[in-house]
Every structure is written in C-alpha cells, then in structure tokens.
Amino acid sequence: MQTTKILSRASALSLQPTAMPISRSFASSSGVMQRVSELIKHDHAELRIYKNNILKGKDADEKVRWQNQFIWELARHSVAEELVVYPAMEKNIPGGKDLADRDRTEHQRVKDLLYKFQKLRPADNEFEPTLHTLWNDLEYHIKEEENKDLPLLEKHTPEIESANLSTDFGRTKGFVPSRSHPNSPNTGGPFETAFGLMTAPVDRLGDLFRRFPKASAR
C-alpha cells in the first residue's frame, strides 16, 4: 500500500519529461549525430541529481516526490539499456556477451535494492541507509559503464549505428511511461509499478516495443 501512495502522490511529476526534453533523446535534426553513450551519461548525471535531491528534501513530501522521480528514471533507464544497449554490446564488442552479462547481474542487485527502497517512507530508519547502499551499487555500475563498456561500444560501433542506438534508446524510454500508470498500481498489467516494469521479462518488453512504428514512419 505504501508503494501505491508513493507513486500516486508524485505521478504527475514523474511522468513529465521536464528533466530531459524528448528532443534530446534523439539524434539532432541539425545533422549532428548524437552517440548513445552521450544519452546514457546524461541519464547517469540526472540520477545523481535526483538522489541528492531526495537527501536534501526539506520535508517528507519533497523527499517522496524525488524518490518517485528517481525510481521511475532508474526503471526507464535500466529497461532501455537491457533492450537496446546490451544486445549491441554483445553484437559489436569482442567478448561483449561477458560484459553485457556482468551488467545484467549488476542491474539485478540494483533492482533488489530498489524493491526495498520504494516501499520505505522518509520517516523510516532504513530510508537513507537503503538509498546510500542502492546508490553505492549503482555508482559502481555507472563507473564500469562509463570507463570501460561505453568506450568499447563506441570504438567498435560505426557513428551512424551509434546514432541509431541513441534514437532507439530515447524511443524506448519514451515508450516505457506510456505503458506504466503509477496512479493505479493495483490494476492492469505487469507494468503498473516501476519495479513491475524492471522485473518484466525483457523479451516481452521487446515484443511490445517492436510493435510501435519507427520514428521516421510517423
């Protein structure tokens, strides 16, 4: 019930793309192609801001709002990586399957901690310690990606393909909230909560995503 309350209280904030306008999710229309690593690093920076805003919140309501924003951004980011980035790593990088499998294992640890964190209220003794533990694991994952995985992906991926990955990454993040309704998490399908989204089978999410038209066809 607490998860329901948390998600419902801040649903309007969490589903507004104010922190990352949709135009930044795609290759620039000016002809300058944006590599997928740029979008991923942008997400990492935003997650850090959201985490800090939770800790600096002046009252419980503000903390809950940023908690909700953090949860949903992490869910969208993780799903986009698992659907778009990790398959590209497996395809393009020599030994990339091992890297992708390692990243998936790290994601699972973060998901387990997120499940605990999303049920906590700011007044709970475990609220901040759980967030710190979650962030420590996530930050380790971020450093691995930014210092090792992403440079390798860009090295072995042509610029145009990386730009296409960037487009798919942004489209996937845009697709995710349209299938998630935090204001009614006890009804409907398996994507009604952030954790339900993150734990949904990747192949099923991929099937849903592939049924949407490409951006160029709209």
MODELLER restraints for C-alpha pairs under 7 A, 6 or more apart:
rsr = mdl.restraints
at = mdl.atoms
rsr.add(forms.Gaussian(group=physical.xy_distance, feature=features.Distance(at['CA:2:A'], at['CA:119:A']), mean=5.93, stdev=0.5))
rsr.add(forms.Gaussian(group=physical.xy_distance, feature=features.Distance(at['CA:3:A'], at['CA:118:A']), mean=6.15, stdev=0.5))
rsr.add(forms.Gaussian(group=physical.xy_distance, feature=features.Distance(at['CA:3:A'], at['CA:119:A']), mean=5.21, stdev=0.5))
rsr.add(forms.Gaussian(group=physical.xy_distance, feature=features.Distance(at['CA:4:A'], at['CA:185:A']), mean=6.08, stdev=0.5))
rsr.add(forms.Gaussian(group=physical.xy_distance, feature=features.Distance(at['CA:6:A'], at['CA:64:A']), mean=6.41, stdev=0.5))
rsr.add(forms.Gaussian(group=physical.xy_distance, feature=features.Distance(at['CA:6:A'], at['CA:68:A']), mean=6.72, stdev=0.5))
rsr.add(forms.Gaussian(group=physical.xy_distance, feature=features.Distance(at['CA:7:A'], at['CA:68:A']), mean=6.05, stdev=0.5))
rsr.add(forms.Gaussian(group=physical.xy_distance, feature=features.Distance(at['CA:7:A'], at['CA:182:A']), mean=5.27, stdev=0.5))
rsr.add(forms.Gaussian(group=physical.xy_distance, feature=features.Distance(at['CA:7:A'], at['CA:183:A']), mean=6.49, stdev=0.5))
rsr.add(forms.Gaussian(group=physical.xy_distance, feature=features.Distance(at['CA:8:A'], at['CA:182:A']), mean=5.72, stdev=0.5))
rsr.add(forms.Gaussian(group=physical.xy_distance, feature=features.Distance(at['CA:8:A'], at['CA:183:A']), mean=4.42, stdev=0.5))
rsr.add(forms.Gaussian(group=physical.xy_distance, feature=features.Distance(at['CA:10:A'], at['CA:65:A']), mean=5.22, stdev=0.5))
rsr.add(forms.Gaussian(group=physical.xy_distance, feature=features.Distance(at['CA:10:A'], at['CA:68:A']), mean=6.39, stdev=0.5))
rsr.add(forms.Gaussian(group=physical.xy_distance, feature=features.Distance(at['CA:11:A'], at['CA:182:A']), mean=6.02, stdev=0.5))
rsr.add(forms.Gaussian(group=physical.xy_distance, feature=features.Distance(at['CA:11:A'], at['CA:183:A']), mean=6.22, stdev=0.5))
rsr.add(forms.Gaussian(group=physical.xy_distance, feature=features.Distance(at['CA:14:A'], at['CA:68:A']), mean=6.41, stdev=0.5))
rsr.add(forms.Gaussian(group=physical.xy_distance, feature=features.Distance(at['CA:14:A'], at['CA:69:A']), mean=4.84, stdev=0.5))
rsr.add(forms.Gaussian(group=physical.xy_distance, feature=features.Distance(at['CA:14:A'], at['CA:72:A']), mean=6.64, stdev=0.5))
rsr.add(forms.Gaussian(group=physical.xy_distance, feature=features.Distance(at['CA:15:A'], at['CA:177:A']), mean=6.70, stdev=0.5))
rsr.add(forms.Gaussian(group=physical.xy_distance, feature=features.Distance(at['CA:25:A'], at['CA:39:A']), mean=6.93, stdev=0.5))
rsr.add(forms.Gaussian(group=physical.xy_distance, feature=features.Distance(at['CA:25:A'], at['CA:167:A']), mean=6.48, stdev=0.5))
rsr.add(forms.Gaussian(group=physical.xy_distance, feature=features.Distance(at['CA:25:A'], at['CA:170:A']), mean=4.37, stdev=0.5))
rsr.add(forms.Gaussian(group=physical.xy_distance, feature=features.Distance(at['CA:26:A'], at['CA:166:A']), mean=6.10, stdev=0.5))
rsr.add(forms.Gaussian(group=physical.xy_distance, feature=features.Distance(at['CA:26:A'], at['CA:167:A']), mean=4.51, stdev=0.5))
rsr.add(forms.Gaussian(group=physical.xy_distance, feature=features.Distance(at['CA:26:A'], at['CA:170:A']), mean=5.99, stdev=0.5))
rsr.add(forms.Gaussian(group=physical.xy_distance, feature=features.Distance(at['CA:27:A'], at['CA:33:A']), mean=5.04, stdev=0.5))
rsr.add(forms.Gaussian(group=physical.xy_distance, feature=features.Distance(at['CA:27:A'], at['CA:34:A']), mean=4.94, stdev=0.5))
rsr.add(forms.Gaussian(group=physical.xy_distance, feature=features.Distance(at['CA:27:A'], at['CA:163:A']), mean=5.99, stdev=0.5))
rsr.add(forms.Gaussian(group=physical.xy_distance, feature=features.Distance(at['CA:27:A'], at['CA:166:A']), mean=6.72, stdev=0.5))
rsr.add(forms.Gaussian(group=physical.xy_distance, feature=features.Distance(at['CA:27:A'], at['CA:167:A']), mean=6.09, stdev=0.5))
rsr.add(forms.Gaussian(group=physical.xy_distance, feature=features.Distance(at['CA:28:A'], at['CA:34:A']), mean=6.62, stdev=0.5))
rsr.add(forms.Gaussian(group=physical.xy_distance, feature=features.Distance(at['CA:33:A'], at['CA:163:A']), mean=5.64, stdev=0.5))
rsr.add(forms.Gaussian(group=physical.xy_distance, feature=features.Distance(at['CA:34:A'], at['CA:163:A']), mean=5.38, stdev=0.5))
rsr.add(forms.Gaussian(group=physical.xy_distance, feature=features.Distance(at['CA:34:A'], at['CA:166:A']), mean=6.68, stdev=0.5))
rsr.add(forms.Gaussian(group=physical.xy_distance, feature=features.Distance(at['CA:35:A'], at['CA:162:A']), mean=5.08, stdev=0.5))
rsr.add(forms.Gaussian(group=physical.xy_distance, feature=features.Distance(at['CA:35:A'], at['CA:163:A']), mean=4.89, stdev=0.5))
rsr.add(forms.Gaussian(group=physical.xy_distance, feature=features.Distance(at['CA:35:A'], at['CA:166:A']), mean=5.83, stdev=0.5))
rsr.add(forms.Gaussian(group=physical.xy_distance, feature=features.Distance(at['CA:36:A'], at['CA:162:A']), mean=5.59, stdev=0.5))
rsr.add(forms.Gaussian(group=physical.xy_distance, feature=features.Distance(at['CA:36:A'], at['CA:163:A']), mean=6.22, stdev=0.5))
rsr.add(forms.Gaussian(group=physical.xy_distance, feature=features.Distance(at['CA:36:A'], at['CA:165:A']), mean=5.77, stdev=0.5))
rsr.add(forms.Gaussian(group=physical.xy_distance, feature=features.Distance(at['CA:36:A'], at['CA:166:A']), mean=4.07, stdev=0.5))
rsr.add(forms.Gaussian(group=physical.xy_distance, feature=features.Distance(at['CA:37:A'], at['CA:150:A']), mean=5.94, stdev=0.5))
rsr.add(forms.Gaussian(group=physical.xy_distance, feature=features.Distance(at['CA:39:A'], at['CA:166:A']), mean=6.86, stdev=0.5))
rsr.add(forms.Gaussian(group=physical.xy_distance, feature=features.Distance(at['CA:44:A'], at['CA:142:A']), mean=6.99, stdev=0.5))
rsr.add(forms.Gaussian(group=physical.xy_distance, feature=features.Distance(at['CA:47:A'], at['CA:70:A']), mean=6.23, stdev=0.5))
rsr.add(forms.Gaussian(group=physical.xy_distance, feature=features.Distance(at['CA:50:A'], at['CA:66:A']), mean=6.01, stdev=0.5))
rsr.add(forms.Gaussian(group=physical.xy_distance, feature=features.Distance(at['CA:50:A'], at['CA:70:A']), mean=5.53, stdev=0.5))
rsr.add(forms.Gaussian(group=physical.xy_distance, feature=features.Distance(at['CA:51:A'], at['CA:70:A']), mean=6.64, stdev=0.5))
rsr.add(forms.Gaussian(group=physical.xy_distance, feature=features.Distance(at['CA:53:A'], at['CA:66:A']), mean=6.35, stdev=0.5))
rsr.add(forms.Gaussian(group=physical.xy_distance, feature=features.Distance(at['CA:54:A'], at['CA:63:A']), mean=4.69, stdev=0.5))
rsr.add(forms.Gaussian(group=physical.xy_distance, feature=features.Distance(at['CA:54:A'], at['CA:66:A']), mean=5.29, stdev=0.5))
rsr.add(forms.Gaussian(group=physical.xy_distance, feature=features.Distance(at['CA:54:A'], at['CA:67:A']), mean=5.99, stdev=0.5))
rsr.add(forms.Gaussian(group=physical.xy_distance, feature=features.Distance(at['CA:57:A'], at['CA:63:A']), mean=4.89, stdev=0.5))
rsr.add(forms.Gaussian(group=physical.xy_distance, feature=features.Distance(at['CA:60:A'], at['CA:122:A']), mean=5.78, stdev=0.5))
rsr.add(forms.Gaussian(group=physical.xy_distance, feature=features.Distance(at['CA:63:A'], at['CA:122:A']), mean=6.76, stdev=0.5))
rsr.add(forms.Gaussian(group=physical.xy_distance, feature=features.Distance(at['CA:71:A'], at['CA:194:A']), mean=6.62, stdev=0.5))
rsr.add(forms.Gaussian(group=physical.xy_distance, feature=features.Distance(at['CA:72:A'], at['CA:194:A']), mean=5.82, stdev=0.5))
rsr.add(forms.Gaussian(group=physical.xy_distance, feature=features.Distance(at['CA:75:A'], at['CA:194:A']), mean=5.81, stdev=0.5))
rsr.add(forms.Gaussian(group=physical.xy_distance, feature=features.Distance(at['CA:75:A'], at['CA:197:A']), mean=6.91, stdev=0.5))
rsr.add(forms.Gaussian(group=physical.xy_distance, feature=features.Distance(at['CA:75:A'], at['CA:198:A']), mean=5.68, stdev=0.5))
rsr.add(forms.Gaussian(group=physical.xy_distance, feature=features.Distance(at['CA:76:A'], at['CA:173:A']), mean=5.31, stdev=0.5))
rsr.add(forms.Gaussian(group=physical.xy_distance, feature=features.Distance(at['CA:76:A'], at['CA:176:A']), mean=6.22, stdev=0.5))
rsr.add(forms.Gaussian(group=physical.xy_distance, feature=features.Distance(at['CA:77:A'], at['CA:173:A']), mean=6.66, stdev=0.5))
rsr.add(forms.Gaussian(group=physical.xy_distance, feature=features.Distance(at['CA:79:A'], at['CA:198:A']), mean=6.36, stdev=0.5))
rsr.add(forms.Gaussian(group=physical.xy_distance, feature=features.Distance(at['CA:80:A'], at['CA:169:A']), mean=5.56, stdev=0.5))
rsr.add(forms.Gaussian(group=physical.xy_distance, feature=features.Distance(at['CA:80:A'], at['CA:172:A']), mean=5.60, stdev=0.5))
rsr.add(forms.Gaussian(group=physical.xy_distance, feature=features.Distance(at['CA:80:A'], at['CA:173:A']), mean=5.99, stdev=0.5))
rsr.add(forms.Gaussian(group=physical.xy_distance, feature=features.Distance(at['CA:83:A'], at['CA:202:A']), mean=6.78, stdev=0.5))
rsr.add(forms.Gaussian(group=physical.xy_distance, feature=features.Distance(at['CA:83:A'], at['CA:206:A']), mean=6.40, stdev=0.5))
rsr.add(forms.Gaussian(group=physical.xy_distance, feature=features.Distance(at['CA:84:A'], at['CA:165:A']), mean=6.79, stdev=0.5))
rsr.add(forms.Gaussian(group=physical.xy_distance, feature=features.Distance(at['CA:84:A'], at['CA:168:A']), mean=6.79, stdev=0.5))
rsr.add(forms.Gaussian(group=physical.xy_distance, feature=features.Distance(at['CA:84:A'], at['CA:169:A']), mean=6.10, stdev=0.5))
rsr.add(forms.Gaussian(group=physical.xy_distance, feature=features.Distance(at['CA:86:A'], at['CA:100:A']), mean=5.27, stdev=0.5))
rsr.add(forms.Gaussian(group=physical.xy_distance, feature=features.Distance(at['CA:89:A'], at['CA:96:A']), mean=5.12, stdev=0.5))
rsr.add(forms.Gaussian(group=physical.xy_distance, feature=features.Distance(at['CA:89:A'], at['CA:97:A']), mean=6.92, stdev=0.5))
rsr.add(forms.Gaussian(group=physical.xy_distance, feature=features.Distance(at['CA:89:A'], at['CA:100:A']), mean=6.48, stdev=0.5))
rsr.add(forms.Gaussian(group=physical.xy_distance, feature=features.Distance(at['CA:89:A'], at['CA:153:A']), mean=6.04, stdev=0.5))
rsr.add(forms.Gaussian(group=physical.xy_distance, feature=features.Distance(at['CA:90:A'], at['CA:96:A']), mean=4.31, stdev=0.5))
rsr.add(forms.Gaussian(group=physical.xy_distance, feature=features.Distance(at['CA:90:A'], at['CA:97:A']), mean=4.46, stdev=0.5))
rsr.add(forms.Gaussian(group=physical.xy_distance, feature=features.Distance(at['CA:90:A'], at['CA:100:A']), mean=6.55, stdev=0.5))
rsr.add(forms.Gaussian(group=physical.xy_distance, feature=features.Distance(at['CA:92:A'], at['CA:153:A']), mean=6.95, stdev=0.5))
rsr.add(forms.Gaussian(group=physical.xy_distance, feature=features.Distance(at['CA:92:A'], at['CA:156:A']), mean=5.85, stdev=0.5))
rsr.add(forms.Gaussian(group=physical.xy_distance, feature=features.Distance(at['CA:92:A'], at['CA:157:A']), mean=6.40, stdev=0.5))
rsr.add(forms.Gaussian(group=physical.xy_distance, feature=features.Distance(at['CA:93:A'], at['CA:152:A']), mean=6.73, stdev=0.5))
rsr.add(forms.Gaussian(group=physical.xy_distance, feature=features.Distance(at['CA:93:A'], at['CA:153:A']), mean=6.22, stdev=0.5))
rsr.add(forms.Gaussian(group=physical.xy_distance, feature=features.Distance(at['CA:93:A'], at['CA:156:A']), mean=6.00, stdev=0.5))
rsr.add(forms.Gaussian(group=physical.xy_distance, feature=features.Distance(at['CA:106:A'], at['CA:141:A']), mean=6.55, stdev=0.5))
rsr.add(forms.Gaussian(group=physical.xy_distance, feature=features.Distance(at['CA:110:A'], at['CA:134:A']), mean=6.20, stdev=0.5))
rsr.add(forms.Gaussian(group=physical.xy_distance, feature=features.Distance(at['CA:110:A'], at['CA:137:A']), mean=6.63, stdev=0.5))
rsr.add(forms.Gaussian(group=physical.xy_distance, feature=features.Distance(at['CA:110:A'], at['CA:138:A']), mean=6.43, stdev=0.5))
rsr.add(forms.Gaussian(group=physical.xy_distance, feature=features.Distance(at['CA:113:A'], at['CA:134:A']), mean=5.71, stdev=0.5))
rsr.add(forms.Gaussian(group=physical.xy_distance, feature=features.Distance(at['CA:114:A'], at['CA:134:A']), mean=6.97, stdev=0.5))
rsr.add(forms.Gaussian(group=physical.xy_distance, feature=features.Distance(at['CA:115:A'], at['CA:195:A']), mean=6.34, stdev=0.5))
rsr.add(forms.Gaussian(group=physical.xy_distance, feature=features.Distance(at['CA:117:A'], at['CA:127:A']), mean=6.77, stdev=0.5))
rsr.add(forms.Gaussian(group=physical.xy_distance, feature=features.Distance(at['CA:117:A'], at['CA:130:A']), mean=6.13, stdev=0.5))
rsr.add(forms.Gaussian(group=physical.xy_distance, feature=features.Distance(at['CA:117:A'], at['CA:131:A']), mean=6.61, stdev=0.5))
rsr.add(forms.Gaussian(group=physical.xy_distance, feature=features.Distance(at['CA:120:A'], at['CA:127:A']), mean=5.75, stdev=0.5))
rsr.add(forms.Gaussian(group=physical.xy_distance, feature=features.Distance(at['CA:121:A'], at['CA:127:A']), mean=6.37, stdev=0.5))
rsr.add(forms.Gaussian(group=physical.xy_distance, feature=features.Distance(at['CA:179:A'], at['CA:191:A']), mean=6.31, stdev=0.5))
rsr.add(forms.Gaussian(group=physical.xy_distance, feature=features.Distance(at['CA:180:A'], at['CA:191:A']), mean=5.20, stdev=0.5))
rsr.add(forms.Gaussian(group=physical.xy_distance, feature=features.Distance(at['CA:180:A'], at['CA:192:A']), mean=4.81, stdev=0.5))
rsr.add(forms.Gaussian(group=physical.xy_distance, feature=features.Distance(at['CA:180:A'], at['CA:193:A']), mean=6.59, stdev=0.5))
rsr.add(forms.Gaussian(group=physical.xy_distance, feature=features.Distance(at['CA:181:A'], at['CA:192:A']), mean=5.13, stdev=0.5))
rsr.add(forms.Gaussian(group=physical.xy_distance, feature=features.Distance(at['CA:182:A'], at['CA:192:A']), mean=5.85, stdev=0.5))
rsr.add(forms.Gaussian(group=physical.xy_distance, feature=features.Distance(at['CA:182:A'], at['CA:193:A']), mean=5.75, stdev=0.5))
rsr.add(forms.Gaussian(group=physical.xy_distance, feature=features.Distance(at['CA:185:A'], at['CA:192:A']), mean=4.77, stdev=0.5))
rsr.add(forms.Gaussian(group=physical.xy_distance, feature=features.Distance(at['CA:185:A'], at['CA:193:A']), mean=5.67, stdev=0.5))
rsr.add(forms.Gaussian(group=physical.xy_distance, feature=features.Distance(at['CA:190:A'], at['CA:196:A']), mean=5.54, stdev=0.5))
rsr.add(forms.Gaussian(group=physical.xy_distance, feature=features.Distance(at['CA:190:A'], at['CA:197:A']), mean=6.74, stdev=0.5))
rsr.add(forms.Gaussian(group=physical.xy_distance, feature=features.Distance(at['CA:190:A'], at['CA:200:A']), mean=6.98, stdev=0.5))
rsr.add(forms.Gaussian(group=physical.xy_distance, feature=features.Distance(at['CA:191:A'], at['CA:197:A']), mean=4.56, stdev=0.5))
